[in-house]
Amino acid sequence: MRGMGNMQGMMKQMQKMQKKMQKAQEELGEKEIEGTAGGGMVTVVVTGHKQVVDVKINPEAVDPDDVEMLQDLVLAAINDALKKADDLTNDTMGQFTKGMNLPGMF
């Protein structure tokens, strides 16, 4: 039966792709993405796996009378970094779904 050989070939392709996807996932974890806020007053570094690995706060951003502003800057920098990490993940992992016509996948 010809259909079986075809199926095996497809399974091999899928396994190959899975290995590539795993490798890409691992590499994403090693990448560092920087998010900033307040014109660089606060910088946050996250990995491609969205782990915060570094936070830098410019001493000028520290105003004891306005702690809320500093909190907002830290939040904004984290969200900036996470959004960039998401974009990177989508770009990296998107290459695996491109050109594949899998039902239920966009």
Gaussian input, Z-matrix of N, CA and C with variables (Angstrom, degrees):
# hf/3-21g

backbone

0 1
 N
 C     1     B1
 C     2     B2     1     A1
 N     3     B3     2     A2     1     D1
 C     4     B4     3     A3     2     D2
 C     5     B5     4     A4     3     D3
 N     6     B6     5     A5     4     D4
 C     7     B7     6     A6     5     D5
 C     8     B8     7     A7     6     D6
 N     9     B9     8     A8     7     D7
 C    10    B10     9     A9     8     D8
 C    11    B11    10    A10     9     D9
 N    12    B12    11    A11    10    D10
 C    13    B13    12    A12    11    D11
 C    14    B14    13    A13    12    D12
 N    15    B15    14    A14    13    D13
 C    16    B16    15    A15    14    D14
 C    17    B17    16    A16    15    D15
 N    18    B18    17    A17    16    D16
 C    19    B19    18    A18    17    D17
 C    20    B20    19    A19    18    D18
 N    21    B21    20    A20    19    D19
 C    22    B22    21    A21    20    D20
 C    23    B23    22    A22    21    D21
 N    24    B24    23    A23    22    D22
 C    25    B25    24    A24    23    D23
 C    26    B26    25    A25    24    D24
 N    27    B27    26    A26    25    D25
 C    28    B28    27    A27    26    D26
 C    29    B29    28    A28    27    D27
 N    30    B30    29    A29    28    D28
 C    31    B31    30    A30    29    D29
 C    32    B32    31    A31    30    D30
 N    33    B33    32    A32    31    D31
 C    34    B34    33    A33    32    D32
 C    35    B35    34    A34    33    D33
 N    36    B36    35    A35    34    D34
 C    37    B37    36    A36    35    D35
 C    38    B38    37    A37    36    D36
 N    39    B39    38    A38    37    D37
 C    40    B40    39    A39    38    D38
 C    41    B41    40    A40    39    D39
 N    42    B42    41    A41    40    D40
 C    43    B43    42    A42    41    D41
 C    44    B44    43    A43    42    D42
 N    45    B45    44    A44    43    D43
 C    46    B46    45    A45    44    D44
 C    47    B47    46    A46    45    D45
 N    48    B48    47    A47    46    D46
 C    49    B49    48    A48    47    D47
 C    50    B50    49    A49    48    D48
 N    51    B51    50    A50    49    D49
 C    52    B52    51    A51    50    D50
 C    53    B53    52    A52    51    D51
 N    54    B54    53    A53    52    D52
 C    55    B55    54    A54    53    D53
 C    56    B56    55    A55    54    D54
 N    57    B57    56    A56    55    D55
 C    58    B58    57    A57    56    D56
 C    59    B59    58    A58    57    D57
 N    60    B60    59    A59    58    D58
 C    61    B61    60    A60    59    D59
 C    62    B62    61    A61    60    D60
 N    63    B63    62    A62    61    D61
 C    64    B64    63    A63    62    D62
 C    65    B65    64    A64    63    D63
 N    66    B66    65    A65    64    D64
 C    67    B67    66    A66    65    D65
 C    68    B68    67    A67    66    D66
 N    69    B69    68    A68    67    D67
 C    70    B70    69    A69    68    D68
 C    71    B71    70    A70    69    D69
 N    72    B72    71    A71    70    D70
 C    73    B73    72    A72    71    D71
 C    74    B74    73    A73    72    D72
 N    75    B75    74    A74    73    D73
 C    76    B76    75    A75    74    D74
 C    77    B77    76    A76    75    D75
 N    78    B78    77    A77    76    D76
 C    79    B79    78    A78    77    D77
 C    80    B80    79    A79    78    D78
 N    81    B81    80    A80    79    D79
 C    82    B82    81    A81    80    D80
 C    83    B83    82    A82    81    D81
 N    84    B84    83    A83    82    D82
 C    85    B85    84    A84    83    D83
 C    86    B86    85    A85    84    D84
 N    87    B87    86    A86    85    D85
 C    88    B88    87    A87    86    D86
 C    89    B89    88    A88    87    D87
 N    90    B90    89    A89    88    D88
 C    91    B91    90    A90    89    D89
 C    92    B92    91    A91    90    D90
 N    93    B93    92    A92    91    D91
 C    94    B94    93    A93    92    D92
 C    95    B95    94    A94    93    D93
 N    96    B96    95    A95    94    D94
 C    97    B97    96    A96    95    D95
 C    98    B98    97    A97    96    D96
 N    99    B99    98    A98    97    D97
 C   100   B100    99    A99    98    D98
 C   101   B101   100   A100    99    D99
 N   102   B102   101   A101   100   D100
 C   103   B103   102   A102   101   D101
 C   104   B104   103   A103   102   D102
 N   105   B105   104   A104   103   D103
 C   106   B106   105   A105   104   D104
 C   107   B107   106   A106   105   D105
 N   108   B108   107   A107   106   D106
 C   109   B109   108   A108   107   D107
 C   110   B110   109   A109   108   D108
 N   111   B111   110   A110   109   D109
 C   112   B112   111   A111   110   D110
 C   113   B113   112   A112   111   D111
 N   114   B114   113   A113   112   D112
 C   115   B115   114   A114   113   D113
 C   116   B116   115   A115   114   D114
 N   117   B117   116   A116   115   D115
 C   118   B118   117   A117   116   D116
 C   119   B119   118   A118   117   D117
 N   120   B120   119   A119   118   D118
 C   121   B121   120   A120   119   D119
 C   122   B122   121   A121   120   D120
 N   123   B123   122   A122   121   D121
 C   124   B124   123   A123   122   D122
 C   125   B125   124   A124   123   D123
 N   126   B126   125   A125   124   D124
 C   127   B127   126   A126   125   D125
 C   128   B128   127   A127   126   D126
 N   129   B129   128   A128   127   D127
 C   130   B130   129   A129   128   D128
 C   131   B131   130   A130   129   D129
 N   132   B132   131   A131   130   D130
 C   133   B133   132   A132   131   D131
 C   134   B134   133   A133   132   D132
 N   135   B135   134   A134   133   D133
 C   136   B136   135   A135   134   D134
 C   137   B137   136   A136   135   D135
 N   138   B138   137   A137   136   D136
 C   139   B139   138   A138   137   D137
 C   140   B140   139   A139   138   D138
 N   141   B141   140   A140   139   D139
 C   142   B142   141   A141   140   D140
 C   143   B143   142   A142   141   D141
 N   144   B144   143   A143   142   D142
 C   145   B145   144   A144   143   D143
 C   146   B146   145   A145   144   D144
 N   147   B147   146   A146   145   D145
 C   148   B148   147   A147   146   D146
 C   149   B149   148   A148   147   D147
 N   150   B150   149   A149   148   D148
 C   151   B151   150   A150   149   D149
 C   152   B152   151   A151   150   D150
 N   153   B153   152   A152   151   D151
 C   154   B154   153   A153   152   D152
 C   155   B155   154   A154   153   D153
 N   156   B156   155   A155   154   D154
 C   157   B157   156   A156   155   D155
 C   158   B158   157   A157   156   D156
 N   159   B159   158   A158   157   D157
 C   160   B160   159   A159   158   D158
 C   161   B161   160   A160   159   D159
 N   162   B162   161   A161   160   D160
 C   163   B163   162   A162   161   D161
 C   164   B164   163   A163   162   D162
 N   165   B165   164   A164   163   D163
 C   166   B166   165   A165   164   D164
 C   167   B167   166   A166   165   D165
 N   168   B168   167   A167   166   D166
 C   169   B169   168   A168   167   D167
 C   170   B170   169   A169   168   D168
 N   171   B171   170   A170   169   D169
 C   172   B172   171   A171   170   D170
 C   173   B173   172   A172   171   D171
 N   174   B174   173   A173   172   D172
 C   175   B175   174   A174   173   D173
 C   176   B176   175   A175   174   D174
 N   177   B177   176   A176   175   D175
 C   178   B178   177   A177   176   D176
 C   179   B179   178   A178   177   D177
 N   180   B180   179   A179   178   D178
 C   181   B181   180   A180   179   D179
 C   182   B182   181   A181   180   D180
 N   183   B183   182   A182   181   D181
 C   184   B184   183   A183   182   D182
 C   185   B185   184   A184   183   D183
 N   186   B186   185   A185   184   D184
 C   187   B187   186   A186   185   D185
 C   188   B188   187   A187   186   D186
 N   189   B189   188   A188   187   D187
 C   190   B190   189   A189   188   D188
 C   191   B191   190   A190   189   D189
 N   192   B192   191   A191   190   D190
 C   193   B193   192   A192   191   D191
 C   194   B194   193   A193   192   D192
 N   195   B195   194   A194   193   D193
 C   196   B196   195   A195   194   D194
 C   197   B197   196   A196   195   D195
 N   198   B198   197   A197   196   D196
 C   199   B199   198   A198   197   D197
 C   200   B200   199   A199   198   D198
 N   201   B201   200   A200   199   D199
 C   202   B202   201   A201   200   D200
 C   203   B203   202   A202   201   D201
 N   204   B204   203   A203   202   D202
 C   205   B205   204   A204   203   D203
 C   206   B206   205   A205   204   D204
 N   207   B207   206   A206   205   D205
 C   208   B208   207   A207   206   D206
 C   209   B209   208   A208   207   D207
 N   210   B210   209   A209   208   D208
 C   211   B211   210   A210   209   D209
 C   212   B212   211   A211   210   D210
 N   213   B213   212   A212   211   D211
 C   214   B214   213   A213   212   D212
 C   215   B215   214   A214   213   D213
 N   216   B216   215   A215   214   D214
 C   217   B217   216   A216   215   D215
 C   218   B218   217   A217   216   D216
 N   219   B219   218   A218   217   D217
 C   220   B220   219   A219   218   D218
 C   221   B221   220   A220   219   D219
 N   222   B222   221   A221   220   D220
 C   223   B223   222   A222   221   D221
 C   224   B224   223   A223   222   D222
 N   225   B225   224   A224   223   D223
 C   226   B226   225   A225   224   D224
 C   227   B227   226   A226   225   D225
 N   228   B228   227   A227   226   D226
 C   229   B229   228   A228   227   D227
 C   230   B230   229   A229   228   D228
 N   231   B231   230   A230   229   D229
 C   232   B232   231   A231   230   D230
 C   233   B233   232   A232   231   D231
 N   234   B234   233   A233   232   D232
 C   235   B235   234   A234   233   D233
 C   236   B236   235   A235   234   D234
 N   237   B237   236   A236   235   D235
 C   238   B238   237   A237   236   D236
 C   239   B239   238   A238   237   D237
 N   240   B240   239   A239   238   D238
 C   241   B241   240   A240   239   D239
 C   242   B242   241   A241   240   D240
 N   243   B243   242   A242   241   D241
 C   244   B244   243   A243   242   D242
 C   245   B245   244   A244   243   D243
 N   246   B246   245   A245   244   D244
 C   247   B247   246   A246   245   D245
 C   248   B248   247   A247   246   D246
 N   249   B249   248   A248   247   D247
 C   250   B250   249   A249   248   D248
 C   251   B251   250   A250   249   D249
 N   252   B252   251   A251   250   D250
 C   253   B253   252   A252   251   D251
 C   254   B254   253   A253   252   D252
 N   255   B255   254   A254   253   D253
 C   256   B256   255   A255   254   D254
 C   257   B257   256   A256   255   D255
 N   258   B258   257   A257   256   D256
 C   259   B259   258   A258   257   D257
 C   260   B260   259   A259   258   D258
 N   261   B261   260   A260   259   D259
 C   262   B262   261   A261   260   D260
 C   263   B263   262   A262   261   D261
 N   264   B264   263   A263   262   D262
 C   265   B265   264   A264   263   D263
 C   266   B266   265   A265   264   D264
 N   267   B267   266   A266   265   D265
 C   268   B268   267   A267   266   D266
 C   269   B269   268   A268   267   D267
 N   270   B270   269   A269   268   D268
 C   271   B271   270   A270   269   D269
 C   272   B272   271   A271   270   D270
 N   273   B273   272   A272   271   D271
 C   274   B274   273   A273   272   D272
 C   275   B275   274   A274   273   D273
 N   276   B276   275   A275   274   D274
 C   277   B277   276   A276   275   D275
 C   278   B278   277   A277   276   D276
 N   279   B279   278   A278   277   D277
 C   280   B280   279   A279   278   D278
 C   281   B281   280   A280   279   D279
 N   282   B282   281   A281   280   D280
 C   283   B283   282   A282   281   D281
 C   284   B284   283   A283   282   D282
 N   285   B285   284   A284   283   D283
 C   286   B286   285   A285   284   D284
 C   287   B287   286   A286   285   D285
 N   288   B288   287   A287   286   D286
 C   289   B289   288   A288   287   D287
 C   290   B290   289   A289   288   D288
 N   291   B291   290   A290   289   D289
 C   292   B292   291   A291   290   D290
 C   293   B293   292   A292   291   D291
 N   294   B294   293   A293   292   D292
 C   295   B295   294   A294   293   D293
 C   296   B296   295   A295   294   D294
 N   297   B297   296   A296   295   D295
 C   298   B298   297   A297   296   D296
 C   299   B299   298   A298   297   D297
 N   300   B300   299   A299   298   D298
 C   301   B301   300   A300   299   D299
 C   302   B302   301   A301   300   D300
 N   303   B303   302   A302   301   D301
 C   304   B304   303   A303   302   D302
 C   305   B305   304   A304   303   D303
 N   306   B306   305   A305   304   D304
 C   307   B307   306   A306   305   D305
 C   308   B308   307   A307   306   D306
 N   309   B309   308   A308   307   D307
 C   310   B310   309   A309   308   D308
 C   311   B311   310   A310   309   D309
 N   312   B312   311   A311   310   D310
 C   313   B313   312   A312   311   D311
 C   314   B314   313   A313   312   D312
 N   315   B315   314   A314   313   D313
 C   316   B316   315   A315   314   D314
 C   317   B317   316   A316   315   D315

   B1=1.4566
   B2=1.5168
   B3=1.3016
   B4=1.4642
   B5=1.5226
   B6=1.3214
   B7=1.4557
   B8=1.5197
   B9=1.3380
   B10=1.4668
   B11=1.5295
   B12=1.3159
   B13=1.4677
   B14=1.5196
   B15=1.3157
   B16=1.4547
   B17=1.5188
   B18=1.3154
   B19=1.4606
   B20=1.5339
   B21=1.3340
   B22=1.4652
   B23=1.5266
   B24=1.3117
   B25=1.4623
   B26=1.5144
   B27=1.3189
   B28=1.4567
   B29=1.5268
   B30=1.3334
   B31=1.4684
   B32=1.5328
   B33=1.3359
   B34=1.4651
   B35=1.5268
   B36=1.3349
   B37=1.4639
   B38=1.5225
   B39=1.3379
   B40=1.4622
   B41=1.5272
   B42=1.3362
   B43=1.4670
   B44=1.5292
   B45=1.3362
   B46=1.4620
   B47=1.5235
   B48=1.3278
   B49=1.4464
   B50=1.5260
   B51=1.3174
   B52=1.4622
   B53=1.5274
   B54=1.3450
   B55=1.4687
   B56=1.5257
   B57=1.3258
   B58=1.4632
   B59=1.5247
   B60=1.3297
   B61=1.4601
   B62=1.5297
   B63=1.3303
   B64=1.4699
   B65=1.5201
   B66=1.3300
   B67=1.4572
   B68=1.5267
   B69=1.3233
   B70=1.4629
   B71=1.5335
   B72=1.3326
   B73=1.4735
   B74=1.5277
   B75=1.3378
   B76=1.4675
   B77=1.5235
   B78=1.3405
   B79=1.4659
   B80=1.5233
   B81=1.3337
   B82=1.4709
   B83=1.5242
   B84=1.3290
   B85=1.4599
   B86=1.5116
   B87=1.3344
   B88=1.4663
   B89=1.5275
   B90=1.3275
   B91=1.4669
   B92=1.5241
   B93=1.3346
   B94=1.4603
   B95=1.5164
   B96=1.3228
   B97=1.4509
   B98=1.5193
   B99=1.3285
   B100=1.4563
   B101=1.5267
   B102=1.3209
   B103=1.4591
   B104=1.5143
   B105=1.3271
   B106=1.4601
   B107=1.5279
   B108=1.3095
   B109=1.4637
   B110=1.5233
   B111=1.3208
   B112=1.4622
   B113=1.5153
   B114=1.3217
   B115=1.4660
   B116=1.5135
   B117=1.3385
   B118=1.4580
   B119=1.5208
   B120=1.3224
   B121=1.4745
   B122=1.5304
   B123=1.3336
   B124=1.4678
   B125=1.5196
   B126=1.3220
   B127=1.4604
   B128=1.5223
   B129=1.3233
   B130=1.4538
   B131=1.5294
   B132=1.3233
   B133=1.4614
   B134=1.5298
   B135=1.3433
   B136=1.4666
   B137=1.5242
   B138=1.3316
   B139=1.4622
   B140=1.5210
   B141=1.3251
   B142=1.4560
   B143=1.5155
   B144=1.3324
   B145=1.4633
   B146=1.5263
   B147=1.3244
   B148=1.4681
   B149=1.5182
   B150=1.3105
   B151=1.4593
   B152=1.5162
   B153=1.3207
   B154=1.4601
   B155=1.5303
   B156=1.3379
   B157=1.4633
   B158=1.5267
   B159=1.3409
   B160=1.4532
   B161=1.5269
   B162=1.3174
   B163=1.4649
   B164=1.5195
   B165=1.3334
   B166=1.4674
   B167=1.5168
   B168=1.3253
   B169=1.4577
   B170=1.5294
   B171=1.3084
   B172=1.4561
   B173=1.5295
   B174=1.3436
   B175=1.4716
   B176=1.5331
   B177=1.3396
   B178=1.4679
   B179=1.5311
   B180=1.3378
   B181=1.4630
   B182=1.5263
   B183=1.3296
   B184=1.4647
   B185=1.5256
   B186=1.3383
   B187=1.4562
   B188=1.5259
   B189=1.3441
   B190=1.4723
   B191=1.5304
   B192=1.3184
   B193=1.4610
   B194=1.5275
   B195=1.3373
   B196=1.4652
   B197=1.5273
   B198=1.3201
   B199=1.4622
   B200=1.5324
   B201=1.3344
   B202=1.4664
   B203=1.5160
   B204=1.3236
   B205=1.4585
   B206=1.5316
   B207=1.3245
   B208=1.4585
   B209=1.5389
   B210=1.3230
   B211=1.4688
   B212=1.5280
   B213=1.3350
   B214=1.4664
   B215=1.5238
   B216=1.3424
   B217=1.4708
   B218=1.5264
   B219=1.3401
   B220=1.4678
   B221=1.5325
   B222=1.3287
   B223=1.4658
   B224=1.5239
   B225=1.3286
   B226=1.4630
   B227=1.5238
   B228=1.3287
   B229=1.4698
   B230=1.5277
   B231=1.3325
   B232=1.4708
   B233=1.5254
   B234=1.3321
   B235=1.4632
   B236=1.5208
   B237=1.3317
   B238=1.4620
   B239=1.5373
   B240=1.3348
   B241=1.4714
   B242=1.5301
   B243=1.3361
   B244=1.4651
   B245=1.5233
   B246=1.3275
   B247=1.4617
   B248=1.5284
   B249=1.3359
   B250=1.4666
   B251=1.5370
   B252=1.3317
   B253=1.4690
   B254=1.5204
   B255=1.3429
   B256=1.4669
   B257=1.5195
   B258=1.3361
   B259=1.4591
   B260=1.5225
   B261=1.3252
   B262=1.4627
   B263=1.5351
   B264=1.3294
   B265=1.4665
   B266=1.5215
   B267=1.3247
   B268=1.4626
   B269=1.5198
   B270=1.3355
   B271=1.4692
   B272=1.5167
   B273=1.3300
   B274=1.4610
   B275=1.5193
   B276=1.3309
   B277=1.4609
   B278=1.5335
   B279=1.3285
   B280=1.4600
   B281=1.5214
   B282=1.3207
   B283=1.4683
   B284=1.5322
   B285=1.3277
   B286=1.4620
   B287=1.5261
   B288=1.3224
   B289=1.4566
   B290=1.5227
   B291=1.3388
   B292=1.4650
   B293=1.5213
   B294=1.2930
   B295=1.4493
   B296=1.5158
   B297=1.3092
   B298=1.4635
   B299=1.5107
   B300=1.2884
   B301=1.4397
   B302=1.5251
   B303=1.3367
   B304=1.4555
   B305=1.5231
   B306=1.3088
   B307=1.4558
   B308=1.5220
   B309=1.3185
   B310=1.4536
   B311=1.5175
   B312=1.3303
   B313=1.4659
   B314=1.5192
   B315=1.3111
   B316=1.4651
   B317=1.5019
   A1=110.23
   A2=114.77
   A3=120.69
   A4=112.36
   A5=117.82
   A6=122.54
   A7=113.03
   A8=117.21
   A9=120.45
   A10=111.49
   A11=116.88
   A12=120.43
   A13=110.60
   A14=114.34
   A15=121.34
   A16=111.00
   A17=114.47
   A18=121.08
   A19=109.70
   A20=115.90
   A21=120.05
   A22=110.80
   A23=115.74
   A24=120.74
   A25=110.69
   A26=114.85
   A27=119.85
   A28=110.55
   A29=116.55
   A30=120.72
   A31=109.76
   A32=116.44
   A33=120.60
   A34=109.95
   A35=115.85
   A36=120.65
   A37=110.40
   A38=116.03
   A39=120.93
   A40=110.54
   A41=116.39
   A42=120.28
   A43=110.33
   A44=115.56
   A45=120.81
   A46=109.87
   A47=114.44
   A48=119.63
   A49=110.76
   A50=116.42
   A51=120.32
   A52=110.54
   A53=115.99
   A54=120.50
   A55=110.14
   A56=116.22
   A57=120.43
   A58=110.47
   A59=116.37
   A60=120.76
   A61=110.59
   A62=116.23
   A63=120.44
   A64=110.36
   A65=115.73
   A66=120.41
   A67=110.11
   A68=116.46
   A69=120.71
   A70=110.34
   A71=115.86
   A72=120.62
   A73=110.14
   A74=116.03
   A75=120.59
   A76=110.58
   A77=115.73
   A78=119.60
   A79=110.96
   A80=116.15
   A81=119.80
   A82=110.17
   A83=116.35
   A84=120.98
   A85=112.90
   A86=115.93
   A87=120.39
   A88=112.23
   A89=116.33
   A90=119.62
   A91=110.08
   A92=115.49
   A93=120.28
   A94=109.26
   A95=114.99
   A96=121.53
   A97=108.03
   A98=115.35
   A99=120.43
   A100=110.54
   A101=115.26
   A102=120.93
   A103=108.03
   A104=116.30
   A105=118.71
   A106=110.73
   A107=115.02
   A108=121.46
   A109=108.51
   A110=115.05
   A111=119.66
   A112=112.39
   A113=116.42
   A114=119.61
   A115=112.64
   A116=116.68
   A117=120.58
   A118=113.30
   A119=117.40
   A120=120.54
   A121=110.32
   A122=114.97
   A123=119.82
   A124=107.80
   A125=116.09
   A126=122.16
   A127=108.37
   A128=115.33
   A129=120.70
   A130=107.27
   A131=116.54
   A132=121.15
   A133=108.24
   A134=115.32
   A135=120.69
   A136=108.65
   A137=115.08
   A138=119.36
   A139=107.93
   A140=115.51
   A141=120.86
   A142=111.82
   A143=116.99
   A144=121.27
   A145=111.12
   A146=115.35
   A147=123.09
   A148=114.38
   A149=116.39
   A150=120.28
   A151=107.69
   A152=116.44
   A153=119.79
   A154=107.13
   A155=116.35
   A156=119.67
   A157=112.68
   A158=116.45
   A159=117.90
   A160=110.54
   A161=115.97
   A162=122.38
   A163=107.09
   A164=115.91
   A165=120.01
   A166=107.84
   A167=115.80
   A168=120.31
   A169=108.40
   A170=115.31
   A171=120.92
   A172=107.76
   A173=117.15
   A174=120.15
   A175=113.18
   A176=116.66
   A177=119.92
   A178=111.39
   A179=117.04
   A180=120.62
   A181=111.04
   A182=115.77
   A183=119.77
   A184=109.94
   A185=114.61
   A186=121.10
   A187=107.14
   A188=116.89
   A189=119.77
   A190=112.52
   A191=117.32
   A192=120.29
   A193=112.33
   A194=116.50
   A195=119.01
   A196=110.66
   A197=115.28
   A198=121.30
   A199=110.02
   A200=116.58
   A201=120.98
   A202=112.02
   A203=116.67
   A204=120.04
   A205=110.07
   A206=116.01
   A207=120.72
   A208=110.27
   A209=116.13
   A210=120.05
   A211=110.30
   A212=116.23
   A213=120.69
   A214=111.11
   A215=116.12
   A216=119.96
   A217=110.77
   A218=116.45
   A219=120.39
   A220=109.17
   A221=116.66
   A222=120.82
   A223=111.54
   A224=115.26
   A225=120.08
   A226=110.94
   A227=117.14
   A228=120.86
   A229=110.46
   A230=116.84
   A231=120.66
   A232=109.79
   A233=116.40
   A234=119.90
   A235=111.92
   A236=116.73
   A237=121.71
   A238=109.65
   A239=115.45
   A240=120.06
   A241=110.63
   A242=117.43
   A243=120.64
   A244=111.29
   A245=116.86
   A246=119.97
   A247=109.78
   A248=116.17
   A249=119.91
   A250=110.28
   A251=116.52
   A252=120.69
   A253=109.92
   A254=116.83
   A255=121.28
   A256=110.84
   A257=116.10
   A258=120.59
   A259=110.57
   A260=115.87
   A261=120.75
   A262=110.47
   A263=116.16
   A264=120.72
   A265=110.34
   A266=116.41
   A267=120.01
   A268=111.54
   A269=116.67
   A270=120.22
   A271=110.52
   A272=116.87
   A273=121.52
   A274=111.38
   A275=116.48
   A276=119.75
   A277=111.62
   A278=116.21
   A279=120.73
   A280=112.86
   A281=116.51
   A282=119.60
   A283=111.48
   A284=116.96
   A285=119.59
   A286=112.20
   A287=116.98
   A288=119.32
   A289=111.34
   A290=116.61
   A291=120.85
   A292=110.07
   A293=116.08
   A294=119.47
   A295=114.41
   A296=116.36
   A297=119.00
   A298=108.00
   A299=116.51
   A300=119.21
   A301=108.49
   A302=115.08
   A303=118.81
   A304=108.72
   A305=117.15
   A306=119.33
   A307=110.50
   A308=116.10
   A309=120.35
   A310=114.03
   A311=117.30
   A312=119.59
   A313=108.75
   A314=115.76
   A315=119.07
   A316=110.56
   D1=126.01
   D2=-177.57
   D3=-69.12
   D4=-34.71
   D5=-176.09
   D6=-57.70
   D7=-33.25
   D8=-176.92
   D9=-66.77
   D10=-43.39
   D11=179.91
   D12=-61.00
   D13=-40.31
   D14=177.85
   D15=-60.03
   D16=-43.37
   D17=-178.41
   D18=-64.33
   D19=-43.48
   D20=179.28
   D21=-61.62
   D22=-42.02
   D23=178.80
   D24=-60.74
   D25=-41.33
   D26=-179.77
   D27=-66.48
   D28=-40.24
   D29=179.33
   D30=-62.74
   D31=-41.63
   D32=179.07
   D33=-61.57
   D34=-44.01
   D35=178.49
   D36=-59.15
   D37=-44.14
   D38=-178.73
   D39=-63.34
   D40=-41.69
   D41=179.98
   D42=-63.82
   D43=-41.95
   D44=178.16
   D45=-59.50
   D46=-45.94
   D47=-177.81
   D48=-65.63
   D49=-37.94
   D50=179.16
   D51=-61.57
   D52=-42.01
   D53=177.94
   D54=-61.16
   D55=-44.35
   D56=179.84
   D57=-63.44
   D58=-39.94
   D59=179.95
   D60=-64.80
   D61=-41.57
   D62=178.58
   D63=-61.70
   D64=-43.95
   D65=179.76
   D66=-62.36
   D67=-43.24
   D68=179.53
   D69=-62.55
   D70=-39.91
   D71=178.09
   D72=-61.01
   D73=-45.96
   D74=-179.92
   D75=-61.62
   D76=-43.07
   D77=-179.58
   D78=-64.14
   D79=-35.56
   D80=177.36
   D81=-59.86
   D82=-38.77
   D83=-179.65
   D84=-64.36
   D85=-24.41
   D86=-178.90
   D87=-89.65
   D88=-16.57
   D89=-179.34
   D90=-75.42
   D91=145.48
   D92=176.55
   D93=-116.56
   D94=130.21
   D95=-176.97
   D96=-119.21
   D97=135.89
   D98=-176.14
   D99=-104.99
   D100=134.44
   D101=173.07
   D102=-119.79
   D103=143.27
   D104=-178.98
   D105=-132.38
   D106=162.82
   D107=175.34
   D108=-150.01
   D109=156.86
   D110=177.64
   D111=63.07
   D112=37.70
   D113=179.07
   D114=62.46
   D115=35.21
   D116=177.92
   D117=92.13
   D118=5.05
   D119=177.33
   D120=-62.57
   D121=-36.77
   D122=177.88
   D123=-127.70
   D124=130.95
   D125=177.99
   D126=-125.80
   D127=132.96
   D128=178.93
   D129=-124.76
   D130=135.70
   D131=178.05
   D132=-114.47
   D133=128.35
   D134=176.92
   D135=-124.26
   D136=159.86
   D137=173.99
   D138=-87.84
   D139=170.80
   D140=175.77
   D141=-62.39
   D142=-16.79
   D143=177.18
   D144=-95.44
   D145=14.98
   D146=175.37
   D147=64.36
   D148=36.59
   D149=172.65
   D150=-101.01
   D151=128.58
   D152=178.03
   D153=-75.49
   D154=123.16
   D155=-178.04
   D156=-112.94
   D157=-13.51
   D158=-179.30
   D159=-158.95
   D160=141.56
   D161=174.56
   D162=-133.17
   D163=124.64
   D164=177.44
   D165=-119.13
   D166=130.98
   D167=179.09
   D168=-123.99
   D169=121.68
   D170=177.36
   D171=-66.84
   D172=129.39
   D173=-178.76
   D174=-52.26
   D175=-29.55
   D176=179.49
   D177=-64.95
   D178=-22.14
   D179=-178.28
   D180=-79.91
   D181=-10.70
   D182=-176.74
   D183=-91.35
   D184=104.75
   D185=177.76
   D186=-121.13
   D187=108.45
   D188=-177.33
   D189=-55.39
   D190=-25.09
   D191=-179.89
   D192=-84.96
   D193=-9.83
   D194=-178.28
   D195=-138.61
   D196=62.31
   D197=-179.60
   D198=-63.82
   D199=-33.02
   D200=-178.82
   D201=-58.78
   D202=-40.42
   D203=-179.99
   D204=-61.61
   D205=-42.93
   D206=179.41
   D207=-63.17
   D208=-42.33
   D209=178.29
   D210=-60.92
   D211=-42.41
   D212=178.82
   D213=-62.68
   D214=-41.01
   D215=179.56
   D216=-64.31
   D217=-42.34
   D218=179.90
   D219=-63.17
   D220=-45.65
   D221=177.95
   D222=-58.82
   D223=-46.53
   D224=-178.53
   D225=-62.70
   D226=-40.52
   D227=-179.86
   D228=-66.36
   D229=-40.75
   D230=178.72
   D231=-63.76
   D232=-47.06
   D233=-179.80
   D234=-62.88
   D235=-36.67
   D236=177.23
   D237=-62.28
   D238=-46.99
   D239=-179.30
   D240=-64.35
   D241=-42.52
   D242=-178.62
   D243=-66.04
   D244=-37.68
   D245=178.40
   D246=-64.77
   D247=-42.37
   D248=178.24
   D249=-64.21
   D250=-37.48
   D251=177.96
   D252=-64.40
   D253=-41.74
   D254=176.85
   D255=-60.59
   D256=-46.18
   D257=-179.77
   D258=-59.96
   D259=-43.76
   D260=179.59
   D261=-62.72
   D262=-43.38
   D263=178.91
   D264=-61.93
   D265=-45.74
   D266=179.93
   D267=-62.54
   D268=-41.95
   D269=178.03
   D270=-64.27
   D271=-45.28
   D272=-176.20
   D273=-68.25
   D274=-49.11
   D275=-175.66
   D276=-80.22
   D277=-23.65
   D278=-179.59
   D279=-61.63
   D280=-28.37
   D281=-178.99
   D282=-64.36
   D283=-21.29
   D284=-178.67
   D285=-82.32
   D286=-24.63
   D287=-178.29
   D288=-96.98
   D289=-14.71
   D290=177.70
   D291=-60.54
   D292=136.02
   D293=174.60
   D294=76.30
   D295=-1.98
   D296=177.66
   D297=-99.62
   D298=131.17
   D299=-178.77
   D300=-103.06
   D301=74.16
   D302=-179.72
   D303=-96.55
   D304=127.94
   D305=178.67
   D306=-60.58
   D307=137.39
   D308=177.82
   D309=84.74
   D310=-3.40
   D311=177.81
   D312=-113.43
   D313=142.90
   D314=-179.09
   D315=-102.13

